[in-house]
Amino acid sequence: MDQKRRTLIYWGLDAVLLSFSVFVSYLIRFGGEIPDAFGAGIPYAILITAGTTYVSFTILKVYQCSWRQASVGEMLLIVKGTIVAHLMSFSLSYGYRLVDEQVVIPTSVLLLIGMTSTASIGLSRFVWRLFHVQTLKLQPHHRKALIVGAGSAGGLVVKELLQVEEVDLYPVGFIDDDPKKLQLRILGIPVVGNRNSIGRAVETYGVDTVIIAMPSVAREEVAKIINLCKETGVQIMLLPRVSDVIDGKVSISLIRDVHVEDLLGRESVEVDLDEISGYITDKTILVTGAGGSIGSELCRQISTFSPSTILLLGHGENSIYAIENELRRSFPRVVFRPIIADIQDSNRIESIFDEYRPAIVFHAAAHKHVPLMEQNVAEAIKNNVLGTKNLAECAHIFGTERFVSISTDKAVNPTSVMGVTKRISEMMIQSLDPISSTKFAAVRFGNVLGSRGSVIPLFKEQIRKGGPITVTHPDMVRYFMTIPEAVQLVIQAGALAQGGEVFILDMGKPVRISDLAHDLIRLSGLRPELDIQVVYTGIRPGEKLFEEMLTSEEGATASKHNRIFIGKHSPYSYEELGFVIRKLEQAVKMKYTYSSEKELLSLMHLIVPTYQTSLEKPREMMKT
């Protein structure tokens, strides 16, 4: 029904109700027998009441309300409208009396008309809402839902579940930690216990799905509740945070499955927008590895701060093409330049810096796969060390303002080729900083959930195929972050950089990989070891049971941001480090043999003595 037709229906309905209200008000005022002297004023009273009500309701847009979803706010709007109409009626009735002394509408009648018209119109809208809103009953096809959180958000969830026929969930109980709510019924649904009662309630009521409706509660608390719900083996769903729920309206479509990142229990990163916009806005930004998980997210978040140009540098044309198209659609005012290039090609990198003169460089391009780099030592060095060297030296030569390199916790006391090459790249940009006007910094963090090559996509693929999930060791632990929060902190670290720092991101508590595998199985609606097996395959080359965020010589100090810490500067000069790196460069250009691989590993051990390799570590190579 269109708005015009709906308004005409309301007008007709209100005309009847207002006429009835006027007549009833006269009967009440005169005890059931209306004197002829006052009866002559009834038509005028109806005309005045109807006219002023129509005008008032039109101004206040009462006729534009949807009464099927009406609440207290709409009812208060009717009260406000009738009060305004009533005040107008007093003025008009006094005017009639001046024109025709025979027309007298008693003030007491006008007061009664105001009350009866408010009651009759309000009741009509309430009846209209009741007529159109039907509360669903539990049907055989319904899945039973337990709602965790008996507050306003939980109430809204239940209200929608009881009214939307297309939803196959039916609420059977609330869980809430407030003892005052225990045994109460909210919208007809009982509060059956606190969080410790979740398991018992699932069993007692035959619950199929638990919906956590606590959008304003801290993420850490939500993570604790998710951990309790995991033990029940039923589906777990989550209402988004309060910032994601607009105007207090909850839609069933907003309720989503629990994701692995919800289990981390960390609050959102808070960034200093003024600091970030101050060094990014209207600047030319170069992002290497722009088609990768971290690089592409860097481009998305940097674009929100209105840079003049973003250079999307990558080696894979398909990934660069995809991120370029996405960014052009989302940020039409930013200029994007796709650049296909290999950071190992020093001439190509120099030409890019010469042409575009980037003010800021975010270096995310790297070989990151630990077992693969153990088998391809020279390629890891060429990309992670020499590629970084090409970029850093060009940034120095062409006057780049800031250079932020993405590093890893695997660079700390490294046991892998990937880790030691990233540690050398950290040391290299730290040693270059004192002799350059460019502010060089590295940002070190652990695994990111969902990135290419990480365990999460692998586990999900193994679950889709029916298992088993392969875990290297039952005691292996790793630090995890989501991609967006890691990138936010990287951008913030760029604002904090004064030159030469290794910024260490607060990764929270380490997560046991085997627990992560079991959680993913449960979140997929399956049972660990029954539906999906978890198989332990043994630690792979280069891996270690746990990662560290600081080397022994680094003592982290606090920064201005509570999630970012700063490690001490490298003790090496650029000349000292450069000598061994040149030897590395010469070695990778040799014909690749087992003996040359041993030389590469030995040279990297000389640069990073904490690198744990079983090969000999000759010191004489450091001599000129």
Phi, psi and omega per residue, in radians:
M1 nan 2.254 -3.104
D2 -1.370 2.938 -3.044
Q3 -1.107 -0.693 -3.093
K4 -1.100 -0.798 -3.134
R5 -1.157 -0.704 3.133
R6 -1.080 -0.736 -3.139
T7 -1.107 -0.716 3.121
L8 -1.092 -0.683 3.107
I9 -1.121 -0.770 3.123
Y10 -1.106 -0.685 3.110
W11 -1.042 -0.830 -3.133
G12 -1.095 -0.761 3.128
L13 -1.097 -0.765 -3.117
D14 -1.187 -0.549 3.099
A15 -1.077 -0.751 3.118
V16 -1.163 -0.812 -3.096
L17 -1.131 -0.698 -3.132
L18 -1.207 -0.687 3.087
S19 -1.082 -0.769 3.109
F20 -1.079 -0.734 -3.117
S21 -1.101 -0.708 3.132
V22 -1.102 -0.822 -3.091
F23 -1.125 -0.753 3.127
V24 -1.120 -0.665 -3.136
S25 -1.114 -0.702 3.084
Y26 -1.124 -0.746 -3.137
L27 -1.095 -0.731 -3.141
I28 -1.124 -0.769 -3.091
R29 -1.107 -0.677 -3.043
F30 -1.883 0.354 3.007
G31 1.146 0.503 3.071
G32 1.692 -0.276 3.122
E33 -2.163 1.941 -3.057
I34 -1.575 2.093 3.105
P35 -1.064 2.549 -3.124
D36 -1.010 -0.608 -3.087
A37 -1.098 -0.559 3.135
F38 -1.681 -0.424 -3.139
G39 -1.071 -0.498 -3.137
A40 -1.139 -0.346 -3.116
G41 -1.502 -0.132 -3.081
I42 -1.059 -0.854 3.135
P43 -1.022 -0.688 3.134
Y44 -1.164 -0.679 3.119
A45 -1.107 -0.712 3.115
I46 -1.113 -0.774 -3.120
L47 -1.087 -0.794 -3.133
I48 -1.123 -0.822 -3.094
T49 -1.090 -0.809 -3.124
A50 -1.133 -0.775 -3.098
G51 -1.097 -0.861 -3.116
T52 -1.176 -0.592 3.114
T53 -1.166 -0.787 3.111
Y54 -1.032 -0.795 -3.122
V55 -1.104 -0.828 -3.117
S56 -1.095 -0.815 -3.117
F57 -1.142 -0.584 3.121
T58 -1.205 -0.761 3.133
I59 -1.101 -0.747 -3.109
L60 -1.481 0.016 3.081
K61 1.060 0.618 3.095
V62 -1.121 -0.618 -3.093
Y63 -1.283 -0.132 3.113
Q64 -1.667 -0.002 3.128
C65 -1.285 2.532 3.020
S66 -1.648 1.901 -3.020
W67 -1.412 -0.173 3.055
R68 -1.195 -0.538 3.117
Q69 -1.931 0.370 -3.046
A70 -1.154 2.644 3.102
S71 -2.400 -2.837 -3.112
V72 -1.038 -0.621 -3.119
G73 -1.039 -0.739 3.132
E74 -1.204 -0.635 3.103
M75 -1.141 -0.694 3.091
L76 -1.134 -0.539 3.095
L77 -1.147 -0.652 3.079
I78 -1.124 -0.764 3.121
V79 -1.061 -0.789 3.129
K80 -1.080 -0.736 -3.131
G81 -1.122 -0.734 -3.129
T82 -1.243 -0.552 3.077
I83 -1.136 -0.799 3.101
V84 -1.052 -0.777 3.124
A85 -1.087 -0.662 -3.125
H86 -1.130 -0.739 3.104
L87 -1.116 -0.667 3.083
M88 -1.162 -0.632 -3.139
S89 -1.104 -0.690 3.099
F90 -1.009 -0.787 -3.114
S91 -1.129 -0.776 -3.106
L92 -1.196 -0.673 -3.141
S93 -1.153 -0.602 3.084
Y94 -1.188 -0.639 3.092
G95 -1.129 -0.737 3.092
Y96 -1.038 -0.712 -3.107
R97 -1.115 -0.619 3.107
L98 -1.199 -0.618 -3.117
V99 -1.361 -0.766 -3.089
D100 -2.370 1.882 -3.085
E101 -1.183 -0.267 -3.140
Q102 -1.315 -0.366 -3.127
V103 -1.596 1.876 -3.138
V104 -2.172 2.100 3.049
I105 -1.973 1.875 -3.089
P106 -1.012 2.519 3.119
T107 -1.051 -0.671 3.124
S108 -1.074 -0.636 3.109
V109 -1.166 -0.745 3.122
L110 -1.050 -0.695 3.089
L111 -1.099 -0.753 3.116
L112 -1.129 -0.667 3.117
I113 -1.070 -0.720 3.124
G114 -1.036 -0.753 -3.117
M115 -1.252 -0.792 -3.093
T116 -1.225 -0.597 3.122
S117 -1.221 -0.673 3.075
T118 -1.069 -0.795 -3.120
A119 -1.140 -0.773 -3.071
S120 -1.199 -0.757 -3.141
I121 -1.208 -0.742 3.108
G122 -1.069 -0.758 3.130
L123 -1.115 -0.666 -3.138
S124 -1.104 -0.714 3.125
R125 -1.196 -0.653 3.124
F126 -1.125 -0.752 3.106
V127 -1.115 -0.695 3.107
W128 -1.024 -0.770 -3.133
R129 -1.161 -0.768 3.127
L130 -1.074 -0.642 -3.109
F131 -1.154 -0.631 -3.063
H132 -1.633 -0.313 -3.133
V133 -1.804 2.049 3.134
Q134 -1.957 2.258 3.081
T135 -1.437 2.158 -3.100
L136 -1.262 2.643 3.055
K137 -1.850 2.748 3.132
L138 -1.101 2.167 -3.115
Q139 -1.998 2.813 -3.123
P140 -1.033 -0.521 -3.096
H141 -1.432 -0.164 -3.098
H142 -1.263 2.480 2.930
R143 -1.647 2.311 -3.066
K144 -1.369 2.340 -3.077
A145 -2.067 2.405 3.029
L146 -1.872 2.211 -3.075
I147 -1.754 2.057 3.092
V148 -1.595 1.943 -3.074
G149 2.004 1.821 -3.108
A150 -1.759 0.484 3.088
G151 -1.509 -2.784 -3.082
S152 -1.116 -0.686 -3.138
A153 -1.153 -0.761 3.096
G154 -1.089 -0.689 3.096
G155 -1.090 -0.715 3.121
L156 -1.148 -0.652 3.095
V157 -1.096 -0.816 3.141
V158 -1.091 -0.746 3.142
K159 -1.012 -0.753 -3.123
E160 -1.237 -0.682 3.114
L161 -1.083 -0.594 -3.115
L162 -1.395 -0.179 -3.035
Q163 -2.047 -0.317 -3.076
V164 -1.716 1.917 -3.062
E165 -1.147 -0.514 -3.044
E166 -1.253 -0.298 -3.101
V167 -1.485 2.332 -3.094
D168 -1.669 0.237 3.078
L169 -1.714 2.491 3.091
Y170 -2.329 2.206 -3.090
P171 -1.300 2.303 3.127
V172 -2.054 -0.183 3.133
G173 -3.058 2.775 3.053
F174 -1.887 2.635 2.936
I175 -2.090 2.269 3.122
D176 -2.672 2.456 -3.105
D177 -1.422 -0.152 3.132
D178 -1.334 1.972 -3.100
P179 -1.087 -0.404 3.141
K180 -1.202 -0.375 -3.111
K181 -1.589 -0.200 -3.105
L182 -1.056 2.330 -3.121
Q183 1.296 -0.025 3.036
L184 -1.321 2.827 3.020
R185 -2.041 2.187 -3.134
I186 -2.013 2.046 -3.053
L187 0.982 0.561 3.112
G188 1.475 -0.005 -3.094
I189 -1.862 2.247 -3.054
P190 -1.337 2.587 2.962
V191 -1.544 1.972 -2.915
V192 -1.747 -0.072 3.111
G193 2.766 -3.079 3.110
N194 -1.681 -3.011 -3.049
R195 -1.037 -0.508 3.136
N196 -1.273 -0.160 3.141
S197 -1.701 0.060 -3.054
I198 -1.028 -0.846 -3.117
G199 -1.055 -0.783 -3.141
R200 -1.135 -0.712 -3.132
A201 -1.147 -0.689 3.115
V202 -1.046 -0.749 -3.129
E203 -1.249 -0.759 -3.088
T204 -1.125 -0.748 -3.035
Y205 -1.725 0.062 3.139
G206 1.089 0.732 -3.041
V207 -1.219 2.408 3.084
D208 -1.784 -0.507 -3.053
T209 -2.448 2.383 3.012
V210 -1.881 2.194 3.100
I211 -1.897 2.069 3.117
I212 -1.569 1.876 -3.068
A213 -1.926 1.185 -3.108
M214 -2.342 1.128 -2.993
P215 -1.182 -0.338 -3.104
S216 -1.770 0.021 -3.113
V217 -1.461 2.574 -3.133
A218 -0.985 2.542 -3.105
R219 -1.046 -0.589 -3.140
E220 -1.080 -0.715 3.108
E221 -1.173 -0.716 3.116
V222 -1.068 -0.723 3.123
A223 -1.066 -0.683 3.112
K224 -1.111 -0.718 -3.140
I225 -1.189 -0.675 3.086
I226 -1.050 -0.720 3.134
N227 -1.090 -0.637 3.068
L228 -1.179 -0.696 -3.108
C229 -1.217 -0.525 -3.109
K230 -1.009 -0.605 -3.068
E231 -1.210 -0.283 -3.110
T232 -1.372 -0.396 -3.136
G233 1.371 0.102 3.132
V234 -1.705 2.949 3.117
Q235 -1.141 2.435 3.108
I236 -2.031 2.275 3.099
M237 -2.195 2.806 -2.972
L238 -2.409 2.353 2.999
L239 -1.466 2.348 -3.103
P240 -1.035 2.927 3.101
R241 -1.092 2.769 -3.026
V242 -1.045 -0.502 3.132
S243 -1.198 -0.341 -3.138
D244 -1.613 -0.143 -3.118
V245 -1.807 1.883 -2.981
I246 -1.415 2.310 3.034
D247 0.988 0.465 3.093
G248 1.251 0.137 -3.135
K249 -1.562 2.252 3.120
V250 -1.926 2.233 3.066
S251 -1.993 2.488 3.118
I252 -1.012 -0.513 -3.133
S253 -1.160 -0.353 3.122
L254 -1.377 -0.401 -3.116
I255 -1.311 2.208 -3.025
R256 -2.194 2.923 3.035
D257 -1.184 2.699 3.065
V258 -1.258 2.346 3.096
H259 -1.793 2.859 -3.128
V260 -1.036 -0.655 -3.109
E261 -1.121 -0.397 3.086
D262 -1.154 -0.435 -3.123
L263 -1.319 -0.302 -3.127
L264 -1.212 -0.529 3.046
G265 1.194 0.588 -3.140
R266 -1.899 2.548 3.091
E267 -1.290 2.802 3.130
S268 -1.103 2.610 3.117
V269 -1.258 2.341 3.043
E270 -1.788 2.164 -3.117
V271 -1.980 2.690 3.091
D272 -1.532 1.724 -3.037
L273 -1.097 -0.607 -3.130
D274 -1.154 -0.752 3.120
E275 -1.092 -0.782 -3.072
I276 -1.178 -0.868 -3.116
S277 -1.086 -0.511 -3.117
G278 -1.115 -0.537 -3.111
Y279 -1.884 -0.067 -3.128
I280 -1.945 -0.694 -3.044
T281 -0.978 2.310 3.094
D282 1.143 0.306 3.131
K283 -1.845 2.802 2.991
T284 -1.589 2.131 -3.049
I285 -2.000 2.288 3.041
L286 -1.843 2.202 3.061
V287 -2.062 2.033 3.067
T288 -1.557 2.629 -3.042
G289 1.149 0.599 -3.004
A290 -1.163 -0.292 3.121
G291 -1.584 -0.098 -3.109
G292 -1.458 -3.136 -3.089
S293 -1.075 -0.888 -3.132
I294 -1.288 -0.791 -3.093
G295 -1.069 -0.750 -3.128
S296 -1.175 -0.658 3.096
E297 -1.209 -0.613 3.025
L298 -1.003 -0.794 -3.136
C299 -1.090 -0.728 3.139
R300 -1.081 -0.849 -3.055
Q301 -1.273 -0.655 3.101
I302 -1.093 -0.636 -3.100
S303 -1.064 -0.487 -3.134
T304 -1.218 -0.265 -3.119
F305 -1.739 0.284 3.009
S306 0.980 0.981 2.977
P307 -1.227 2.835 3.109
S308 -1.318 -0.731 -3.092
T309 -2.559 2.471 2.981
I310 -2.093 2.167 3.098
L311 -1.611 2.023 -3.078
L312 -1.659 1.617 -3.054
L313 -1.736 2.241 3.112
G314 -2.783 2.855 -3.123
H315 -1.625 -0.441 -3.121
G316 -1.687 2.072 -3.039
E317 -1.177 -0.624 -3.080
N318 -1.144 -0.765 -3.122
S319 -1.189 -0.646 3.108
I320 -1.192 -0.699 3.091
Y321 -1.053 -0.749 -3.109
A322 -1.146 -0.826 -3.098
I323 -1.222 -0.577 3.100
E324 -1.086 -0.820 3.138
N325 -1.085 -0.731 3.129
E326 -1.086 -0.801 -3.084
L327 -1.195 -0.668 3.129
R328 -1.109 -0.623 3.095
R329 -1.214 -0.737 -3.030
S330 -1.422 -0.521 -3.049
F331 -2.323 1.274 -3.037
P332 -1.139 -0.322 -3.090
R333 -1.548 -0.152 3.133
V334 -1.694 2.441 3.098
V335 -1.529 2.233 3.123
F336 -2.041 2.281 3.122
R337 -2.053 1.841 3.081
P338 -1.296 2.277 -3.109
I339 -2.268 2.022 3.058
I340 -1.606 2.013 -3.078
A341 -2.770 2.728 3.068
D342 -1.849 2.173 -3.086
I343 -1.164 -0.249 3.079
Q344 -1.306 -0.279 -3.120
D345 -1.534 1.690 -3.025
S346 -1.119 -0.652 3.139
N347 -1.144 -0.728 3.127
R348 -1.140 -0.763 3.138
I349 -1.101 -0.738 3.132
E350 -1.081 -0.697 3.140
S351 -1.158 -0.601 3.120
I352 -1.166 -0.811 3.115
F353 -1.112 -0.676 -3.133
D354 -1.134 -0.662 -3.097
E355 -1.363 -0.759 -2.973
Y356 -1.804 -0.356 -3.131
R357 0.811 1.077 -3.110
P358 -1.085 2.427 3.097
A359 -1.426 -0.580 -3.101
I360 -2.274 2.417 3.052
V361 -2.134 2.216 2.953
F362 -1.933 1.972 -3.027
H363 -1.742 1.732 -3.117
A364 -1.927 -0.114 -3.109
A365 -1.267 2.253 3.126
A366 -2.958 2.730 2.903
H367 -1.528 2.144 -2.960
K368 -2.058 -0.247 -3.010
H369 -1.344 1.988 -2.990
V370 -1.076 -1.002 -3.107
P371 -1.085 -0.647 3.132
L372 -1.114 -0.690 -3.133
M373 -1.249 -0.437 3.035
E374 -1.103 -0.529 -3.120
Q375 -1.635 -0.115 -3.093
N376 -2.390 1.096 -2.998
V377 -1.049 -0.835 -3.074
A378 -1.078 -0.690 -3.134
E379 -1.152 -0.654 3.092
A380 -1.086 -0.741 3.137
I381 -1.165 -0.809 -3.110
K382 -1.030 -0.722 -3.072
N383 -1.460 -0.908 -2.996
N384 -1.360 -0.578 -3.118
V385 -1.698 -1.041 -3.043
L386 -1.239 -0.605 3.064
G387 -1.101 -0.759 3.087
T388 -1.113 -0.688 3.117
K389 -1.056 -0.762 3.111
N390 -1.024 -0.822 -3.113
L391 -1.152 -0.805 -3.080
A392 -1.117 -0.746 -3.130
E393 -1.171 -0.653 3.076
C394 -1.159 -0.678 3.088
A395 -1.060 -0.714 3.110
H396 -1.136 -0.838 -3.069
I397 -1.147 -0.722 -3.019
F398 -1.693 0.226 2.970
G399 1.254 0.567 3.042
T400 -1.060 2.432 -3.091
E401 -1.260 -0.828 -3.094
R402 -2.423 2.499 3.113
F403 -2.276 1.985 -3.095
V404 -2.013 2.036 -3.117
S405 -1.792 2.368 3.117
I406 -1.502 2.119 3.135
S407 -2.026 -2.866 -3.012
T408 -2.574 2.714 3.060
D409 -1.166 -0.303 3.110
K410 -1.221 -0.171 3.084
A411 -1.356 -0.203 -3.101
V412 -1.553 2.146 -3.082
N413 0.752 1.030 -2.925
P414 -1.168 2.537 3.021
T415 -2.045 -0.005 -3.074
S416 -2.157 2.750 3.059
V417 -1.098 -0.749 3.115
M418 -1.031 -0.798 -3.119
G419 -1.109 -0.758 -3.094
V420 -1.236 -0.610 3.094
T421 -1.152 -0.615 3.091
K422 -1.237 -0.599 3.083
R423 -1.158 -0.722 3.115
I424 -1.099 -0.689 3.126
S425 -1.137 -0.627 3.041
E426 -1.057 -0.882 -3.097
M427 -1.082 -0.630 -3.097
M428 -1.149 -0.824 -3.114
I429 -1.274 -0.486 3.045
Q430 -1.152 -0.717 -3.112
S431 -1.278 -0.442 3.126
L432 -1.351 -0.456 -3.025
D433 -1.013 -0.770 -3.070
P434 -1.109 -0.403 -3.085
I435 -1.785 0.150 -3.042
S436 -2.206 2.654 3.013
S437 -1.378 -0.260 3.088
T438 -1.300 2.417 3.056
K439 -1.537 1.855 -3.132
F440 -1.658 2.411 3.094
A441 -2.664 2.673 3.034
A442 -2.077 2.626 3.099
V443 -2.152 2.132 -3.034
R444 -1.921 2.230 3.026
F445 -2.610 3.026 -3.066
G446 -1.581 -2.610 -3.090
N447 -1.199 2.587 3.051
V448 -1.977 2.329 -3.093
L449 -1.133 2.215 3.033
G450 1.507 -0.005 -3.139
S451 -1.283 2.822 -3.135
R452 -1.070 2.288 3.112
G453 1.497 -0.092 3.134
S454 -1.389 2.971 -3.028
V455 -1.259 -0.471 -3.043
I456 -1.095 -0.935 3.095
P457 -1.022 -0.634 3.122
L458 -1.121 -0.831 3.137
F459 -1.062 -0.748 -3.133
K460 -1.091 -0.709 3.116
E461 -1.141 -0.708 3.112
Q462 -1.140 -0.641 3.092
I463 -1.154 -0.743 3.128
R464 -1.030 -0.584 -3.110
K465 -1.519 0.050 3.098
G466 1.582 0.135 3.076
G467 1.548 -3.132 0.012
P468 -1.422 2.847 2.965
I469 -1.510 2.323 -3.122
T470 -1.803 2.155 3.089
V471 -2.133 2.392 -3.044
T472 -1.219 -0.678 -3.075
H473 -2.691 2.432 -3.101
P474 -1.125 -0.377 -3.097
D475 -1.792 0.101 -3.104
M476 -1.234 2.315 3.117
V477 -2.206 2.665 3.111
R478 -2.510 2.698 2.985
Y479 -1.505 2.461 -3.135
F480 -2.289 2.578 3.014
M481 -2.440 2.768 2.962
T482 -1.423 2.704 -3.131
I483 -1.032 -0.847 -3.118
P484 -1.049 -0.725 -3.093
E485 -1.243 -0.619 3.080
A486 -1.078 -0.772 -3.113
V487 -1.183 -0.685 3.084
Q488 -1.008 -0.750 -3.133
L489 -1.240 -0.579 3.065
V490 -1.085 -0.803 3.136
I491 -1.116 -0.709 3.099
Q492 -1.130 -0.696 3.112
A493 -1.072 -0.623 3.084
G494 -1.045 -0.606 3.111
A495 -1.260 -0.547 -3.107
L496 -1.416 -0.295 -2.993
A497 -1.062 2.225 2.994
Q498 -1.906 -0.205 3.089
G499 2.116 2.153 3.037
G500 1.573 0.007 -3.081
E501 -1.417 2.639 2.792
V502 -1.913 1.898 3.130
F503 -1.455 2.323 -3.135
I504 -1.993 2.134 -3.102
L505 -1.474 2.449 3.076
D506 -1.234 1.928 -3.065
M507 -1.657 0.032 -3.106
G508 1.291 -2.633 -3.106
K509 -1.518 2.480 3.078
P510 -1.172 2.657 -3.085
V511 -1.986 2.328 3.081
R512 -1.281 2.208 -3.067
I513 -1.077 -0.669 3.127
S514 -1.124 -0.648 3.070
D515 -1.116 -0.698 3.117
L516 -1.062 -0.736 3.122
A517 -1.091 -0.785 3.127
H518 -1.125 -0.690 3.122
D519 -1.092 -0.756 -3.139
L520 -1.095 -0.659 3.100
I521 -1.111 -0.799 -3.139
R522 -1.130 -0.746 -3.128
L523 -1.164 -0.304 3.068
S524 -1.532 0.060 3.117
G525 1.425 0.308 -3.115
L526 -2.050 2.975 -3.087
R527 -1.925 2.198 3.101
P528 -1.059 2.465 3.095
E529 1.243 -0.360 3.071
L530 -1.684 -0.986 3.122
D531 -1.525 -0.691 -3.121
I532 -2.259 2.211 3.109
Q533 -1.480 2.584 2.986
V534 -1.929 2.092 -3.060
V535 -1.986 2.356 3.139
Y536 -1.737 2.168 -2.977
T537 -1.847 -0.167 -3.118
G538 1.716 2.619 -3.101
I539 -1.166 2.329 -3.118
R540 -1.493 2.859 3.121
P541 -0.969 2.302 3.100
G542 1.570 -0.239 -3.095
E543 -1.518 2.741 2.985
K544 -2.376 2.839 -3.030
L545 -1.127 -0.640 -3.113
F546 -2.443 2.667 3.107
E547 -1.832 2.751 3.106
E548 -2.106 2.748 -3.133
M549 -1.797 -0.265 -3.103
L550 -2.299 2.479 2.987
T551 -1.370 2.925 -3.088
S552 -1.134 -0.525 -3.121
E553 -1.497 -0.146 -3.118
E554 -1.649 2.215 3.000
G555 -1.968 1.926 -3.025
A556 -1.223 2.372 3.027
T557 -2.010 2.746 -3.102
A558 -1.306 2.634 2.998
S559 -1.907 -3.028 3.124
K560 -1.222 -0.300 -3.127
H561 -1.806 2.353 -3.022
N562 -1.297 -0.082 3.116
R563 -1.952 0.123 -3.090
I564 -2.250 2.257 3.096
F565 -2.091 2.869 -3.045
I566 -2.141 2.222 3.054
G567 -1.561 2.744 -3.114
K568 -1.180 2.766 -3.113
H569 -1.218 2.709 3.063
S570 -1.185 2.472 -3.135
P571 -1.403 -0.160 -3.060
Y572 -1.441 2.536 2.976
S573 -1.505 2.842 -3.118
Y574 -1.160 -0.551 3.122
E575 -1.184 -0.786 3.134
E576 -1.083 -0.831 -3.118
L577 -1.187 -0.669 -3.108
G578 -1.077 -0.569 -3.128
F579 -1.077 -0.831 -3.108
V580 -1.264 -0.610 3.119
I581 -1.136 -0.613 3.070
R582 -1.133 -0.637 3.062
K583 -1.130 -0.691 3.070
L584 -1.052 -0.770 -3.115
E585 -1.087 -0.721 3.102
Q586 -1.144 -0.679 -3.085
A587 -1.170 -0.683 -3.113
V588 -1.251 -0.319 3.126
K589 -1.466 -0.213 3.117
M590 -1.246 2.814 3.037
K591 -1.028 2.284 -2.973
Y592 -1.371 2.054 3.095
T593 -2.368 3.016 3.113
Y594 -1.082 -0.673 -3.118
S595 -1.170 -0.674 3.106
S596 -1.184 -0.569 3.069
E597 -1.122 -0.716 3.088
K598 -1.057 -0.690 3.137
E599 -1.129 -0.717 3.128
L600 -1.080 -0.795 -3.134
L601 -1.126 -0.673 3.131
S602 -1.166 -0.716 3.100
L603 -1.095 -0.715 3.133
M604 -1.174 -0.572 3.077
H605 -1.167 -0.603 3.106
L606 -1.120 -0.651 3.133
I607 -1.298 -0.720 -3.105
V608 -2.129 1.553 -3.074
P609 -1.031 -0.422 -3.135
T610 -1.392 -0.071 3.098
Y611 -1.144 2.120 -3.048
Q612 -1.649 1.694 3.070
T613 -2.229 2.589 -3.078
S614 -1.429 -0.116 -3.107
L615 -1.336 2.839 3.101
E616 -1.136 2.653 -3.046
K617 -2.198 1.267 -3.062
P618 -1.180 2.328 -3.124
R619 -1.472 -0.381 -3.046
E620 -1.125 -0.288 -3.136
M621 -1.169 -0.342 3.137
M622 -1.304 -0.249 -3.076
K623 -1.333 2.563 3.122
T624 -1.326 nan nan
